Amino acid sequence: MTLDALSDDVTAEYGALGEEIAVDLDRETRNELAMLETALEPESTDELLRRAVHMLFQSTVDTGTLDFHLRSSYDVTYDEYLSGMTYDEMTGANQFPQQGDPDDRRYQF
């Protein structure tokens, strides 16, 4: 897959999500959410859930997990997605590809 495929898939998912999502909570999640509500006193439960998504996203970016999954599925990284260009396109490697091993030149006379 490519950077364009990733962009198309993200756009499609964004549209499919809509404005609201109904989520079934298991017992453990409900207990943890109740504790967070009590301790943090947010304006609404929705605010806690938005924060949770932001924290999960940030931790997957920081640990490299997001890049791992993007590289596995789309052969791009999150930085490449944000810039709209692959590293090869940024550095011009696609314009001047190396033939074979670049160290081969040292043996040519």
VEXZA-233168 format. One record per residue: residue in one letter; y, x, z of N, C-alpha, C in turn; residue number from 1. Coordinates in Angstrom, 2 decimals. Example, Ala and Ser with C-alpha at 12.3 -4.5 7.8 and 13.67 -1.06 7.14 Angstrom:
% VEXZA-233168
<voza aa="A" n_Y="-5.69" n_X="13.19" n_Z="7.80" ca_Y="-4.50" ca_X="12.30" ca_Z="7.80" c_Y="-3.30" c_X="13.20" c_Z="7.80" i="1"/>
<voza aa="S" n_Y="-2.25" n_X="12.85" n_Z="7.08" ca_Y="-1.06" ca_X="13.67" ca_Z="7.14" c_Y="0.03" c_X="12.90" c_Z="7.87" i="2"/>
//
This chain:
% VEXZA-233168
<voza aa="M" n_Y="-1.17" n_X="0.84" n_Z="0.00" ca_Y="0.00" ca_X="0.00" ca_Z="0.00" c_Y="1.25" c_X="0.89" c_Z="0.00" i="1"/>
<voza aa="T" n_Y="2.38" n_X="0.27" n_Z="-0.15" ca_Y="3.60" ca_X="1.04" ca_Z="-0.33" c_Y="4.72" c_X="0.52" c_Z="0.56" i="2"/>
<voza aa="L" n_Y="5.84" n_X="1.20" n_Z="0.48" ca_Y="7.04" ca_X="0.78" ca_Z="1.20" c_Y="7.48" c_X="-0.60" c_Z="0.75" i="3"/>
<voza aa="D" n_Y="7.40" n_X="-0.87" n_Z="-0.53" ca_Y="7.77" ca_X="-2.19" ca_Z="-1.04" c_Y="6.85" c_X="-3.28" c_Z="-0.51" i="4"/>
<voza aa="A" n_Y="5.55" n_X="-2.98" n_Z="-0.43" ca_Y="4.59" ca_X="-3.95" ca_Z="0.11" c_Y="4.89" c_X="-4.24" c_Z="1.58" i="5"/>
<voza aa="L" n_Y="5.23" n_X="-3.20" n_Z="2.35" ca_Y="5.59" ca_X="-3.39" ca_Z="3.76" c_Y="6.82" c_X="-4.26" c_Z="3.88" i="6"/>
<voza aa="S" n_Y="7.84" n_X="-3.98" n_Z="3.10" ca_Y="9.06" ca_X="-4.79" ca_Z="3.14" c_Y="8.78" c_X="-6.25" c_Z="2.80" i="7"/>
<voza aa="D" n_Y="7.95" n_X="-6.48" n_Z="1.79" ca_Y="7.58" ca_X="-7.84" ca_Z="1.41" c_Y="6.83" c_X="-8.54" c_Z="2.53" i="8"/>
<voza aa="D" n_Y="5.89" n_X="-7.83" n_Z="3.17" ca_Y="5.10" ca_X="-8.42" ca_Z="4.26" c_Y="5.95" c_X="-8.73" c_Z="5.48" i="9"/>
<voza aa="V" n_Y="6.89" n_X="-7.85" n_Z="5.82" ca_Y="7.79" ca_X="-8.09" ca_Z="6.96" c_Y="8.67" c_X="-9.31" c_Z="6.67" i="10"/>
<voza aa="T" n_Y="9.19" n_X="-9.40" n_Z="5.47" ca_Y="10.01" ca_X="-10.54" ca_Z="5.09" c_Y="9.21" c_X="-11.85" c_Z="5.17" i="11"/>
<voza aa="A" n_Y="7.97" n_X="-11.82" n_Z="4.70" ca_Y="7.12" ca_X="-13.00" ca_Z="4.74" c_Y="6.81" c_X="-13.41" c_Z="6.18" i="12"/>
<voza aa="E" n_Y="6.48" n_X="-12.42" n_Z="7.03" ca_Y="6.20" ca_X="-12.72" ca_Z="8.44" c_Y="7.43" c_X="-13.28" c_Z="9.15" i="13"/>
<voza aa="Y" n_Y="8.59" n_X="-12.71" n_Z="8.85" ca_Y="9.83" ca_X="-13.18" ca_Z="9.45" c_Y="10.06" c_X="-14.64" c_Z="9.12" i="14"/>
<voza aa="G" n_Y="9.86" n_X="-15.00" n_Z="7.88" ca_Y="10.03" ca_X="-16.39" ca_Z="7.47" c_Y="8.99" c_X="-17.30" c_Z="8.09" i="15"/>
<voza aa="A" n_Y="7.77" n_X="-16.81" n_Z="8.24" ca_Y="6.70" ca_X="-17.62" ca_Z="8.80" c_Y="6.88" c_X="-17.86" c_Z="10.31" i="16"/>
<voza aa="L" n_Y="7.54" n_X="-16.95" n_Z="10.99" ca_Y="7.72" ca_X="-17.10" ca_Z="12.44" c_Y="8.61" c_X="-18.28" c_Z="12.80" i="17"/>
<voza aa="G" n_Y="9.65" n_X="-18.49" n_Z="12.03" ca_Y="10.57" ca_X="-19.56" ca_Z="12.36" c_Y="11.39" c_X="-19.22" c_Z="13.60" i="18"/>
<voza aa="E" n_Y="12.02" n_X="-20.21" n_Z="14.17" ca_Y="12.90" ca_X="-20.01" ca_Z="15.33" c_Y="12.16" c_X="-20.07" c_Z="16.67" i="19"/>
<voza aa="E" n_Y="11.10" n_X="-20.86" n_Z="16.74" ca_Y="10.37" ca_X="-21.02" ca_Z="18.01" c_Y="8.89" c_X="-20.80" c_Z="17.80" i="20"/>
<voza aa="I" n_Y="8.24" n_X="-20.31" n_Z="18.85" ca_Y="6.80" ca_X="-20.07" ca_Z="18.82" c_Y="6.20" c_X="-20.68" c_Z="20.08" i="21"/>
<voza aa="A" n_Y="5.18" n_X="-21.48" n_Z="19.92" ca_Y="4.46" ca_X="-22.03" ca_Z="21.07" c_Y="3.35" c_X="-21.05" c_Z="21.44" i="22"/>
<voza aa="V" n_Y="3.29" n_X="-20.67" n_Z="22.70" ca_Y="2.31" ca_X="-19.69" ca_Z="23.15" c_Y="1.52" c_X="-20.27" c_Z="24.30" i="23"/>
<voza aa="D" n_Y="0.19" n_X="-20.20" n_Z="24.19" ca_Y="-0.66" ca_X="-20.60" ca_Z="25.30" c_Y="-0.77" c_X="-19.43" c_Z="26.26" i="24"/>
<voza aa="L" n_Y="-0.58" n_X="-19.69" n_Z="27.54" ca_Y="-0.64" ca_X="-18.63" ca_Z="28.55" c_Y="-1.94" c_X="-18.72" c_Z="29.33" i="25"/>
<voza aa="D" n_Y="-2.56" n_X="-17.56" n_Z="29.48" ca_Y="-3.73" ca_X="-17.53" ca_Z="30.35" c_Y="-3.25" c_X="-17.41" c_Z="31.80" i="26"/>
<voza aa="R" n_Y="-4.16" n_X="-17.46" n_Z="32.72" ca_Y="-3.82" ca_X="-17.47" ca_Z="34.14" c_Y="-3.08" c_X="-16.20" c_Z="34.57" i="27"/>
<voza aa="E" n_Y="-3.56" n_X="-15.06" n_Z="34.11" ca_Y="-2.94" ca_X="-13.78" ca_Z="34.47" c_Y="-1.51" c_X="-13.69" c_Z="33.92" i="28"/>
<voza aa="T" n_Y="-1.33" n_X="-14.07" n_Z="32.67" ca_Y="-0.01" ca_X="-14.01" ca_Z="32.06" c_Y="0.95" c_X="-14.97" c_Z="32.76" i="29"/>
<voza aa="R" n_Y="0.47" n_X="-16.16" n_Z="33.08" ca_Y="1.31" ca_X="-17.14" ca_Z="33.78" c_Y="1.73" c_X="-16.59" c_Z="35.15" i="30"/>
<voza aa="N" n_Y="0.81" n_X="-15.95" n_Z="35.86" ca_Y="1.12" ca_X="-15.37" ca_Z="37.17" c_Y="2.15" c_X="-14.25" c_Z="37.03" i="31"/>
<voza aa="E" n_Y="1.98" n_X="-13.37" n_Z="36.07" ca_Y="2.92" ca_X="-12.27" ca_Z="35.87" c_Y="4.29" c_X="-12.79" c_Z="35.44" i="32"/>
<voza aa="L" n_Y="4.31" n_X="-13.78" n_Z="34.59" ca_Y="5.57" ca_X="-14.37" ca_Z="34.16" c_Y="6.30" c_X="-15.04" c_Z="35.33" i="33"/>
<voza aa="A" n_Y="5.56" n_X="-15.70" n_Z="36.19" ca_Y="6.15" ca_X="-16.33" ca_Z="37.38" c_Y="6.75" c_X="-15.27" c_Z="38.30" i="34"/>
<voza aa="M" n_Y="6.07" n_X="-14.14" n_Z="38.46" ca_Y="6.59" ca_X="-13.05" ca_Z="39.30" c_Y="7.87" c_X="-12.49" c_Z="38.70" i="35"/>
<voza aa="L" n_Y="7.89" n_X="-12.26" n_Z="37.40" ca_Y="9.08" ca_X="-11.75" ca_Z="36.73" c_Y="10.24" c_X="-12.74" c_Z="36.83" i="36"/>
<voza aa="E" n_Y="9.95" n_X="-14.01" n_Z="36.66" ca_Y="10.98" ca_X="-15.04" ca_Z="36.78" c_Y="11.60" c_X="-15.03" c_Z="38.18" i="37"/>
<voza aa="T" n_Y="10.74" n_X="-14.91" n_Z="39.18" ca_Y="11.21" ca_X="-14.92" ca_Z="40.56" c_Y="12.05" c_X="-13.68" c_Z="40.86" i="38"/>
<voza aa="A" n_Y="11.58" n_X="-12.52" n_Z="40.42" ca_Y="12.24" ca_X="-11.27" ca_Z="40.75" c_Y="13.52" c_X="-11.05" c_Z="39.94" i="39"/>
<voza aa="L" n_Y="13.47" n_X="-11.34" n_Z="38.65" ca_Y="14.59" ca_X="-11.01" ca_Z="37.77" c_Y="15.60" c_X="-12.14" c_Z="37.60" i="40"/>
<voza aa="E" n_Y="15.21" n_X="-13.33" n_Z="37.91" ca_Y="16.07" ca_X="-14.50" ca_Z="37.82" c_Y="16.84" c_X="-14.59" c_Z="36.50" i="41"/>
<voza aa="P" n_Y="16.11" n_X="-14.63" n_Z="35.38" ca_Y="16.80" ca_X="-14.74" ca_Z="34.09" c_Y="17.36" c_X="-16.15" c_Z="33.92" i="42"/>
<voza aa="E" n_Y="18.23" n_X="-16.31" n_Z="32.93" ca_Y="18.79" ca_X="-17.63" ca_Z="32.65" c_Y="17.69" c_X="-18.60" c_Z="32.19" i="43"/>
<voza aa="S" n_Y="16.70" n_X="-18.08" n_Z="31.46" ca_Y="15.59" ca_X="-18.92" ca_Z="31.01" c_Y="14.36" c_X="-18.05" c_Z="30.80" i="44"/>
<voza aa="T" n_Y="13.22" n_X="-18.70" n_Z="30.73" ca_Y="11.97" ca_X="-17.98" ca_Z="30.47" c_Y="12.01" c_X="-17.34" c_Z="29.09" i="45"/>
<voza aa="D" n_Y="12.69" n_X="-18.00" n_Z="28.16" ca_Y="12.81" ca_X="-17.44" ca_Z="26.80" c_Y="13.41" c_X="-16.04" c_Z="26.82" i="46"/>
<voza aa="E" n_Y="14.38" n_X="-15.82" n_Z="27.71" ca_Y="15.02" ca_X="-14.51" ca_Z="27.81" c_Y="14.01" c_X="-13.44" c_Z="28.23" i="47"/>
<voza aa="L" n_Y="13.15" n_X="-13.76" n_Z="29.17" ca_Y="12.11" ca_X="-12.80" ca_Z="29.58" c_Y="11.16" c_X="-12.50" c_Z="28.43" i="48"/>
<voza aa="L" n_Y="10.78" n_X="-13.50" n_Z="27.70" ca_Y="9.87" ca_X="-13.28" ca_Z="26.58" c_Y="10.52" c_X="-12.46" c_Z="25.48" i="49"/>
<voza aa="R" n_Y="11.80" n_X="-12.67" n_Z="25.22" ca_Y="12.51" ca_X="-11.83" ca_Z="24.25" c_Y="12.53" c_X="-10.37" c_Z="24.72" i="50"/>
<voza aa="R" n_Y="12.82" n_X="-10.17" n_Z="26.00" ca_Y="12.82" ca_X="-8.82" ca_Z="26.55" c_Y="11.45" c_X="-8.17" c_Z="26.42" i="51"/>
<voza aa="A" n_Y="10.41" n_X="-8.96" n_Z="26.68" ca_Y="9.05" ca_X="-8.43" ca_Z="26.59" c_Y="8.73" c_X="-7.96" c_Z="25.18" i="52"/>
<voza aa="V" n_Y="9.13" n_X="-8.72" n_Z="24.18" ca_Y="8.89" ca_X="-8.32" ca_Z="22.79" c_Y="9.65" c_X="-7.04" c_Z="22.49" i="53"/>
<voza aa="H" n_Y="10.91" n_X="-6.95" n_Z="22.93" ca_Y="11.71" ca_X="-5.74" ca_Z="22.70" c_Y="11.06" c_X="-4.53" c_Z="23.38" i="54"/>
<voza aa="M" n_Y="10.58" n_X="-4.71" n_Z="24.59" ca_Y="9.94" ca_X="-3.59" ca_Z="25.30" c_Y="8.65" c_X="-3.16" c_Z="24.62" i="55"/>
<voza aa="L" n_Y="7.83" n_X="-4.10" n_Z="24.19" ca_Y="6.59" ca_X="-3.76" ca_Z="23.50" c_Y="6.90" c_X="-3.04" c_Z="22.20" i="56"/>
<voza aa="F" n_Y="7.87" n_X="-3.54" n_Z="21.46" ca_Y="8.25" ca_X="-2.90" ca_Z="20.21" c_Y="8.72" c_X="-1.47" c_Z="20.47" i="57"/>
<voza aa="Q" n_Y="9.61" n_X="-1.30" n_Z="21.43" ca_Y="10.15" ca_X="0.03" ca_Z="21.73" c_Y="9.05" c_X="1.00" c_Z="22.17" i="58"/>
<voza aa="S" n_Y="8.12" n_X="0.52" n_Z="22.98" ca_Y="7.05" ca_X="1.41" ca_Z="23.44" c_Y="6.12" c_X="1.79" c_Z="22.29" i="59"/>
<voza aa="T" n_Y="5.86" n_X="0.88" n_Z="21.34" ca_Y="5.01" ca_X="1.25" ca_Z="20.20" c_Y="5.73" c_X="2.23" c_Z="19.28" i="60"/>
<voza aa="V" n_Y="7.05" n_X="2.12" n_Z="19.18" ca_Y="7.82" ca_X="3.10" ca_Z="18.39" c_Y="7.81" c_X="4.44" c_Z="19.11" i="61"/>
<voza aa="D" n_Y="8.11" n_X="4.45" n_Z="20.42" ca_Y="8.22" ca_X="5.70" ca_Z="21.18" c_Y="6.90" c_X="6.47" c_Z="21.25" i="62"/>
<voza aa="T" n_Y="5.79" n_X="5.77" n_Z="21.34" ca_Y="4.49" ca_X="6.45" ca_Z="21.46" c_Y="3.89" c_X="6.82" c_Z="20.11" i="63"/>
<voza aa="G" n_Y="4.49" n_X="6.36" n_Z="19.02" ca_Y="3.96" ca_X="6.66" ca_Z="17.69" c_Y="2.89" c_X="5.68" c_Z="17.24" i="64"/>
<voza aa="T" n_Y="2.60" n_X="4.69" n_Z="18.06" ca_Y="1.57" ca_X="3.72" ca_Z="17.70" c_Y="1.97" c_X="2.92" c_Z="16.47" i="65"/>
<voza aa="L" n_Y="3.23" n_X="2.54" n_Z="16.37" ca_Y="3.69" ca_X="1.79" ca_Z="15.20" c_Y="3.54" c_X="2.63" c_Z="13.94" i="66"/>
<voza aa="D" n_Y="3.97" n_X="3.89" n_Z="13.99" ca_Y="3.83" ca_X="4.77" ca_Z="12.82" c_Y="2.37" c_X="4.94" c_Z="12.43" i="67"/>
<voza aa="F" n_Y="1.48" n_X="5.06" n_Z="13.43" ca_Y="0.06" ca_X="5.21" ca_Z="13.14" c_Y="-0.46" c_X="4.02" c_Z="12.35" i="68"/>
<voza aa="H" n_Y="-0.13" n_X="2.82" n_Z="12.81" ca_Y="-0.62" ca_X="1.62" ca_Z="12.13" c_Y="0.04" c_X="1.44" c_Z="10.76" i="69"/>
<voza aa="L" n_Y="1.33" n_X="1.74" n_Z="10.67" ca_Y="2.01" ca_X="1.63" ca_Z="9.38" c_Y="1.46" c_X="2.65" c_Z="8.39" i="70"/>
<voza aa="R" n_Y="1.21" n_X="3.88" n_Z="8.85" ca_Y="0.67" ca_X="4.93" ca_Z="7.98" c_Y="-0.73" c_X="4.54" c_Z="7.52" i="71"/>
<voza aa="S" n_Y="-1.52" n_X="3.96" n_Z="8.43" ca_Y="-2.89" ca_X="3.57" ca_Z="8.08" c_Y="-2.91" c_X="2.44" c_Z="7.05" i="72"/>
<voza aa="S" n_Y="-2.02" n_X="1.47" n_Z="7.20" ca_Y="-2.04" ca_X="0.30" ca_Z="6.34" c_Y="-1.16" c_X="0.42" c_Z="5.10" i="73"/>
<voza aa="Y" n_Y="0.02" n_X="1.06" n_Z="5.24" ca_Y="0.99" ca_X="1.08" ca_Z="4.16" c_Y="1.35" c_X="2.48" c_Z="3.66" i="74"/>
<voza aa="D" n_Y="0.86" n_X="3.51" n_Z="4.33" ca_Y="1.15" ca_X="4.90" ca_Z="3.99" c_Y="2.65" c_X="5.20" c_Z="4.08" i="75"/>
<voza aa="V" n_Y="3.33" n_X="4.60" n_Z="5.05" ca_Y="4.74" ca_X="4.88" ca_Z="5.34" c_Y="4.93" c_X="4.88" c_Z="6.86" i="76"/>
<voza aa="T" n_Y="6.07" n_X="5.40" n_Z="7.31" ca_Y="6.41" ca_X="5.37" ca_Z="8.73" c_Y="7.55" c_X="4.38" c_Z="8.95" i="77"/>
<voza aa="Y" n_Y="7.85" n_X="4.11" n_Z="10.21" ca_Y="8.94" ca_X="3.20" ca_Z="10.54" c_Y="10.27" c_X="3.78" c_Z="10.07" i="78"/>
<voza aa="D" n_Y="10.46" n_X="5.08" n_Z="10.20" ca_Y="11.69" ca_X="5.72" ca_Z="9.72" c_Y="11.85" c_X="5.54" c_Z="8.21" i="79"/>
<voza aa="E" n_Y="10.74" n_X="5.66" n_Z="7.48" ca_Y="10.80" ca_X="5.46" ca_Z="6.03" c_Y="11.16" c_X="4.01" c_Z="5.71" i="80"/>
<voza aa="Y" n_Y="10.59" n_X="3.09" n_Z="6.49" ca_Y="10.92" ca_X="1.67" ca_Z="6.29" c_Y="12.40" c_X="1.42" c_Z="6.54" i="81"/>
<voza aa="L" n_Y="12.94" n_X="1.98" n_Z="7.62" ca_Y="14.35" ca_X="1.78" ca_Z="7.94" c_Y="15.27" c_X="2.36" c_Z="6.87" i="82"/>
<voza aa="S" n_Y="14.91" n_X="3.51" n_Z="6.33" ca_Y="15.76" ca_X="4.15" ca_Z="5.32" c_Y="15.55" c_X="3.55" c_Z="3.93" i="83"/>
<voza aa="G" n_Y="14.42" n_X="2.89" n_Z="3.73" ca_Y="14.13" ca_X="2.33" ca_Z="2.41" c_Y="13.61" c_X="3.35" c_Z="1.42" i="84"/>
<voza aa="M" n_Y="13.28" n_X="4.54" n_Z="1.93" ca_Y="12.78" ca_X="5.62" ca_Z="1.07" c_Y="11.65" c_X="6.35" c_Z="1.79" i="85"/>
<voza aa="T" n_Y="10.68" n_X="6.83" n_Z="1.03" ca_Y="9.64" ca_X="7.67" ca_Z="1.62" c_Y="10.21" c_X="9.08" c_Z="1.80" i="86"/>
<voza aa="Y" n_Y="9.53" n_X="9.89" n_Z="2.60" ca_Y="9.99" ca_X="11.27" ca_Z="2.80" c_Y="9.98" c_X="12.04" c_Z="1.50" i="87"/>
<voza aa="D" n_Y="8.98" n_X="11.80" n_Z="0.65" ca_Y="8.94" ca_X="12.48" ca_Z="-0.64" c_Y="10.14" c_X="12.11" c_Z="-1.50" i="88"/>
<voza aa="E" n_Y="10.55" n_X="10.84" n_Z="-1.44" ca_Y="11.74" ca_X="10.43" ca_Z="-2.20" c_Y="13.00" c_X="11.05" c_Z="-1.61" i="89"/>
<voza aa="M" n_Y="13.06" n_X="11.16" n_Z="-0.28" ca_Y="14.24" ca_X="11.75" ca_Z="0.37" c_Y="14.40" c_X="13.22" c_Z="0.05" i="90"/>
<voza aa="T" n_Y="13.28" n_X="13.94" n_Z="0.01" ca_Y="13.34" ca_X="15.39" ca_Z="-0.18" c_Y="13.26" c_X="15.80" c_Z="-1.64" i="91"/>
<voza aa="G" n_Y="12.98" n_X="14.84" n_Z="-2.52" ca_Y="12.87" ca_X="15.17" ca_Z="-3.93" c_Y="11.53" c_X="15.75" c_Z="-4.31" i="92"/>
<voza aa="A" n_Y="10.55" n_X="15.65" n_Z="-3.44" ca_Y="9.22" ca_X="16.20" ca_Z="-3.74" c_Y="8.57" c_X="15.49" c_Z="-4.92" i="93"/>
<voza aa="N" n_Y="8.93" n_X="14.24" n_Z="-5.15" ca_Y="8.38" ca_X="13.51" ca_Z="-6.30" c_Y="8.94" c_X="14.05" c_Z="-7.61" i="94"/>
<voza aa="Q" n_Y="10.13" n_X="14.64" n_Z="-7.58" ca_Y="10.75" ca_X="15.14" ca_Z="-8.80" c_Y="10.17" c_X="16.48" c_Z="-9.24" i="95"/>
<voza aa="F" n_Y="9.80" n_X="17.30" n_Z="-8.29" ca_Y="9.29" ca_X="18.64" ca_Z="-8.59" c_Y="7.96" c_X="18.88" c_Z="-7.88" i="96"/>
<voza aa="P" n_Y="6.88" n_X="18.22" n_Z="-8.30" ca_Y="5.61" ca_X="18.39" ca_Z="-7.61" c_Y="5.05" c_X="19.79" c_Z="-7.81" i="97"/>
<voza aa="Q" n_Y="4.42" n_X="20.30" n_Z="-6.78" ca_Y="3.78" ca_X="21.61" ca_Z="-6.84" c_Y="2.41" c_X="21.46" c_Z="-7.48" i="98"/>
<voza aa="Q" n_Y="2.08" n_X="22.36" n_Z="-8.37" ca_Y="0.76" ca_X="22.36" ca_Z="-8.99" c_Y="-0.18" c_X="23.23" c_Z="-8.16" i="99"/>
<voza aa="G" n_Y="-1.24" n_X="22.64" n_Z="-7.65" ca_Y="-2.22" ca_X="23.40" ca_Z="-6.89" c_Y="-1.65" c_X="23.99" c_Z="-5.62" i="100"/>
<voza aa="D" n_Y="-2.15" n_X="25.14" n_Z="-5.24" ca_Y="-1.73" ca_X="25.82" ca_Z="-4.02" c_Y="-0.46" c_X="26.62" c_Z="-4.31" i="101"/>
<voza aa="P" n_Y="0.62" n_X="26.41" n_Z="-3.55" ca_Y="1.86" ca_X="27.14" ca_Z="-3.81" c_Y="1.71" c_X="28.65" c_Z="-3.57" i="102"/>
<voza aa="D" n_Y="0.68" n_X="29.05" n_Z="-2.83" ca_Y="0.46" ca_X="30.48" ca_Z="-2.59" c_Y="-0.20" c_X="31.16" c_Z="-3.77" i="103"/>
<voza aa="D" n_Y="-0.64" n_X="30.41" n_Z="-4.77" ca_Y="-1.28" ca_X="31.00" ca_Z="-5.94" c_Y="-0.34" c_X="31.90" c_Z="-6.71" i="104"/>
<voza aa="R" n_Y="0.96" n_X="31.65" n_Z="-6.63" ca_Y="1.94" ca_X="32.44" ca_Z="-7.40" c_Y="1.94" c_X="33.90" c_Z="-6.98" i="105"/>
<voza aa="R" n_Y="1.62" n_X="34.18" n_Z="-5.75" ca_Y="1.69" ca_X="35.58" ca_Z="-5.31" c_Y="0.64" c_X="36.45" c_Z="-5.98" i="106"/>
<voza aa="Y" n_Y="-0.39" n_X="35.83" n_Z="-6.56" ca_Y="-1.43" ca_X="36.61" ca_Z="-7.21" c_Y="-1.22" c_X="36.72" c_Z="-8.72" i="107"/>
<voza aa="Q" n_Y="-0.16" n_X="36.12" n_Z="-9.22" ca_Y="0.12" ca_X="36.20" ca_Z="-10.65" c_Y="0.99" c_X="37.42" c_Z="-10.93" i="108"/>
<voza aa="F" n_Y="0.64" n_X="38.18" n_Z="-12.00" ca_Y="1.40" ca_X="39.37" ca_Z="-12.36" c_Y="2.05" c_X="39.19" c_Z="-13.68" i="109"/>
//
